Amino acid sequence: MTARLLALLLLLPTTALSAELIDRIVAVVNKDVILLSELTETLEVVQEYELRGLDGGELVRARRELQTDVLDSLIGQELMDQAMEGADV
């Protein structure tokens, strides 16, 4: 009995460590969230056009600024969606 309990206890930490991260929350807008996958998907579309021709440090700075701008835009869109829902539009 004790051996079985010990074996079970030894298995618990590995089970907990094998959990897989699916997504991350990058912003909370009232009761809704914006996920990293949404931000990444939007960035992929926008950066192809916006970052064309940049390289090195200029590319790194522009990508960081673009990420902030896109997140701000997603937050703004979510706020507008919530306002429209609240106004029954």
Backbone as CSV, one residue per row, in Angstrom:
resi,resn,N_x,N_y,N_z,CA_x,CA_y,CA_z,C_x,C_y,C_z
1,MET,0.822,-1.179,0.000,0.000,0.000,0.000,0.877,1.257,0.000
2,THR,1.869,1.312,0.861,2.747,2.470,0.940,3.536,2.642,-0.356
3,ALA,3.953,1.549,-0.950,4.697,1.615,-2.208,3.820,2.192,-3.320
4,ARG,2.549,1.808,-3.342,1.627,2.333,-4.360,1.414,3.833,-4.171
5,LEU,1.254,4.249,-2.942,1.057,5.664,-2.645,2.295,6.467,-3.033
6,LEU,3.456,5.943,-2.730,4.700,6.613,-3.085,4.843,6.712,-4.602
7,ALA,4.516,5.649,-5.302,4.583,5.656,-6.765,3.620,6.693,-7.340
8,LEU,2.433,6.778,-6.776,1.453,7.757,-7.221,1.947,9.180,-6.979
9,LEU,2.533,9.423,-5.830,3.057,10.742,-5.506,4.216,11.131,-6.419
10,LEU,5.019,10.159,-6.805,6.138,10.438,-7.708,5.651,10.788,-9.108
11,LEU,4.501,10.271,-9.497,3.952,10.553,-10.819,3.275,11.922,-10.893
12,LEU,2.775,12.434,-9.810,2.045,13.699,-9.819,2.862,14.880,-10.337
13,PRO,4.071,15.103,-9.874,4.808,16.257,-10.387,5.071,16.181,-11.887
14,THR,5.360,15.019,-12.416,5.614,14.920,-13.854,4.344,15.176,-14.640
15,THR,3.205,14.802,-14.106,1.945,15.081,-14.777,1.707,16.587,-14.805
16,ALA,1.963,17.251,-13.716,1.766,18.696,-13.651,2.744,19.419,-14.573
17,LEU,3.964,18.935,-14.683,4.960,19.575,-15.522,4.723,19.344,-17.003
18,SER,3.932,18.353,-17.346,3.718,18.064,-18.751,2.576,18.879,-19.345
19,ALA,1.999,19.793,-18.579,0.933,20.640,-19.098,1.482,21.511,-20.221
20,GLU,0.665,21.750,-21.225,1.094,22.512,-22.384,0.417,23.884,-22.399
21,LEU,1.213,24.911,-22.611,0.684,26.255,-22.716,0.053,26.414,-24.091
22,ILE,-1.204,26.800,-24.124,-1.921,26.916,-25.394,-1.865,28.347,-25.922
23,ASP,-2.102,29.320,-25.074,-2.133,30.717,-25.483,-1.879,31.592,-24.267
24,ARG,-1.656,32.866,-24.491,-1.440,33.805,-23.394,-2.347,35.010,-23.571
25,ILE,-2.703,35.612,-22.470,-3.495,36.832,-22.499,-2.524,38.000,-22.562
26,VAL,-2.708,38.881,-23.553,-1.839,40.051,-23.670,-2.537,41.331,-23.226
27,ALA,-3.881,41.293,-23.165,-4.632,42.473,-22.693,-5.997,42.028,-22.198
28,VAL,-6.474,42.729,-21.188,-7.827,42.516,-20.679,-8.589,43.809,-20.946
29,VAL,-9.715,43.672,-21.653,-10.544,44.822,-21.995,-11.902,44.590,-21.347
30,ASN,-12.091,45.240,-20.203,-13.267,44.996,-19.366,-13.331,43.512,-19.042
31,LYS,-14.339,42.794,-19.514,-14.428,41.359,-19.191,-13.951,40.466,-20.337
32,ASP,-13.445,41.046,-21.407,-12.937,40.287,-22.542,-11.416,40.308,-22.543
33,VAL,-10.822,39.394,-23.283,-9.364,39.321,-23.362,-8.909,39.354,-24.814
34,ILE,-7.687,39.796,-24.989,-7.020,39.705,-26.286,-5.879,38.726,-26.092
35,LEU,-5.850,37.716,-26.933,-4.865,36.644,-26.804,-3.631,36.917,-27.647
36,LEU,-2.523,36.328,-27.237,-1.278,36.449,-27.986,-1.463,35.954,-29.411
37,SER,-2.250,34.902,-29.594,-2.465,34.373,-30.943,-3.169,35.396,-31.835
38,GLU,-4.097,36.180,-31.282,-4.768,37.231,-32.055,-3.771,38.312,-32.447
39,LEU,-2.946,38.718,-31.500,-1.934,39.733,-31.770,-0.954,39.246,-32.830
40,THR,-0.490,38.024,-32.695,0.473,37.453,-33.633,-0.118,37.354,-35.032
41,GLU,-1.353,36.894,-35.126,-2.012,36.754,-36.428,-2.137,38.116,-37.126
42,THR,-2.541,39.125,-36.380,-2.681,40.458,-36.958,-1.321,41.033,-37.338
43,LEU,-0.331,40.825,-36.484,1.023,41.309,-36.780,1.587,40.699,-38.052
44,GLU,1.344,39.421,-38.264,1.864,38.751,-39.456,1.349,39.412,-40.729
45,VAL,0.093,39.795,-40.711,-0.498,40.444,-41.881,0.073,41.843,-42.067
46,VAL,0.152,42.604,-40.995,0.557,44.007,-41.063,2.053,44.160,-41.299
47,GLN,2.869,43.358,-40.635,4.312,43.581,-40.715,4.886,43.262,-42.084
48,GLU,4.238,42.407,-42.839,4.727,42.106,-44.178,4.800,43.386,-45.013
49,TYR,3.829,44.245,-44.841,3.799,45.519,-45.569,4.600,46.603,-44.844
50,GLU,4.396,46.731,-43.563,4.967,47.847,-42.796,6.482,47.755,-42.607
51,LEU,7.024,46.554,-42.533,8.445,46.394,-42.220,9.297,46.083,-43.441
52,ARG,8.695,46.141,-44.589,9.417,45.822,-45.829,10.606,46.770,-45.999
53,GLY,11.766,46.213,-46.299,12.961,47.009,-46.564,13.774,47.395,-45.340
54,LEU,13.304,47.072,-44.152,14.051,47.406,-42.938,14.947,46.241,-42.533
55,ASP,16.067,46.554,-41.867,16.914,45.478,-41.355,17.661,45.966,-40.108
56,GLY,18.288,45.034,-39.443,19.093,45.335,-38.264,18.318,45.994,-37.142
57,GLY,18.967,46.965,-36.506,18.371,47.657,-35.373,17.113,48.413,-35.751
58,GLU,17.089,48.927,-36.971,15.901,49.643,-37.445,14.693,48.709,-37.490
59,LEU,14.909,47.474,-37.935,13.836,46.487,-38.000,13.342,46.116,-36.611
60,VAL,14.258,45.945,-35.678,13.891,45.590,-34.302,13.048,46.695,-33.673
61,ARG,13.474,47.931,-33.819,12.716,49.071,-33.259,11.347,49.201,-33.910
62,ALA,11.309,49.073,-35.227,10.045,49.211,-35.951,9.086,48.077,-35.592
63,ARG,9.608,46.864,-35.426,8.762,45.724,-35.063,8.168,45.926,-33.674
64,ARG,8.974,46.410,-32.745,8.495,46.658,-31.377,7.395,47.730,-31.378
65,GLU,7.632,48.796,-32.118,6.645,49.876,-32.207,5.363,49.388,-32.898
66,LEU,5.537,48.580,-33.940,4.380,48.047,-34.650,3.559,47.136,-33.743
67,GLN,4.231,46.329,-32.939,3.524,45.444,-32.016,2.680,46.251,-31.037
68,THR,3.240,47.337,-30.520,2.492,48.210,-29.613,1.303,48.841,-30.323
69,ASP,1.526,49.318,-31.540,0.451,49.948,-32.304,-0.673,48.964,-32.619
70,VAL,-0.305,47.748,-32.998,-1.315,46.744,-33.323,-2.103,46.353,-32.074
71,LEU,-1.429,46.202,-30.949,-2.139,45.876,-29.712,-3.091,47.011,-29.329
72,ASP,-2.632,48.247,-29.447,-3.513,49.392,-29.177,-4.732,49.367,-30.087
73,SER,-4.515,49.020,-31.331,-5.616,48.948,-32.291,-6.603,47.843,-31.929
74,LEU,-6.096,46.687,-31.523,-6.971,45.583,-31.111,-7.782,45.956,-29.873
75,ILE,-7.152,46.659,-28.940,-7.859,47.113,-27.738,-8.957,48.101,-28.128
76,GLY,-8.627,49.052,-28.994,-9.614,50.019,-29.459,-10.788,49.354,-30.157
77,GLN,-10.481,48.366,-30.982,-11.542,47.637,-31.688,-12.441,46.905,-30.697
78,GLU,-11.831,46.296,-29.693,-12.617,45.578,-28.680,-13.510,46.541,-27.905
79,LEU,-12.984,47.713,-27.577,-13.788,48.715,-26.883,-14.968,49.172,-27.745
80,MET,-14.725,49.374,-29.028,-15.821,49.759,-29.926,-16.861,48.646,-30.033
81,ASP,-16.398,47.404,-30.131,-17.334,46.268,-30.184,-18.186,46.210,-28.924
82,GLN,-17.565,46.417,-27.779,-18.304,46.388,-26.521,-19.301,47.545,-26.452
83,ALA,-18.913,48.721,-26.918,-19.823,49.872,-26.906,-21.023,49.621,-27.817
84,MET,-20.763,49.005,-28.962,-21.868,48.697,-29.883,-22.800,47.650,-29.284
85,GLU,-22.243,46.659,-28.606,-23.073,45.652,-27.948,-23.931,46.302,-26.854
86,GLY,-23.332,47.216,-26.107,-24.048,47.896,-25.031,-25.145,48.806,-25.559
87,ALA,-24.963,49.325,-26.773,-25.956,50.219,-27.377,-26.939,49.431,-28.247
88,ASP,-26.778,48.124,-28.307,-27.619,47.252,-29.137,-27.604,47.665,-30.609
89,VAL,-26.418,47.978,-31.103,-26.284,48.371,-32.515,-26.020,47.148,-33.343
